[in-house]
Amino acid sequence: MESILLQIPPEIASQIKLPPRRAKELLMKEFVLRLYEEGIITTGHGAQLLKMGRLAFEQFLARHHTAIHGNADEIIDDMANIDQAL
């Protein structure tokens, strides 16, 4: 599959009251959160899209009150990894 480019028309982009770089960052985070919440992407893909490690992505999800997907064993392993990193 080829990459996907999303464009926001200038008349809408001009209404975003943020510097362009900050707006792009914020929109990407919101987009990834929604894709993850809907089960469309994995934790690994979310981390990759936001250019962060998996642990940092899971912390990002926690800050945004988003449940981590997975079975109980995967979540227990993730929790152990988080404890070790702290």
WODA-V693089 format. One record per residue. SS is DSSP state (helix for helix, strand for strand, loop for the rest). PHI is phi as a letter, one per 30 degrees, with the letter a starting at -180 (none if undefined). PSI is psi as a letter, one per 40 degrees, with the letter a starting at -180 (999 if undefined). Layout:
# WODA-V693089
<<SS,PHI,PSI> <SS,PHI,PSI>>
This chain:
# WODA-V693089
<<loop,none,i> <loop,d,i> <loop,d,i> <loop,c,h> <loop,c,h> <loop,c,h> <loop,b,h> <loop,c,h> <loop,e,i> <helix,e,d> <helix,d,d> <helix,d,d> <helix,e,d> <loop,d,e> <loop,d,e> <loop,d,h> <loop,d,f> <loop,b,i> <loop,e,i> <helix,e,d> <helix,d,d> <helix,d,d> <helix,d,d> <helix,d,d> <helix,d,d> <helix,d,d> <helix,d,d> <helix,d,d> <helix,d,d> <helix,d,d> <helix,d,d> <helix,d,d> <helix,e,d> <helix,d,d> <helix,d,d> <helix,d,d> <helix,e,d> <loop,d,e> <loop,i,e> <loop,d,d> <loop,b,i> <loop,c,i> <helix,e,d> <helix,d,d> <helix,d,d> <helix,d,d> <helix,d,d> <helix,d,d> <helix,d,d> <loop,c,e> <loop,h,f> <loop,b,i> <loop,d,i> <helix,d,d> <helix,d,d> <helix,d,d> <helix,d,d> <helix,d,d> <helix,d,d> <helix,e,d> <helix,d,d> <helix,d,d> <helix,d,d> <loop,c,e> <loop,h,f> <loop,c,h> <loop,d,i> <loop,d,h> <loop,d,i> <loop,k,i> <loop,d,i> <helix,e,d> <helix,d,d> <helix,d,d> <helix,d,d> <helix,d,d> <helix,d,d> <helix,d,d> <helix,d,d> <helix,d,d> <helix,d,d> <helix,d,d> <helix,e,d> <helix,d,d> <helix,d,d> <loop,d,999>>
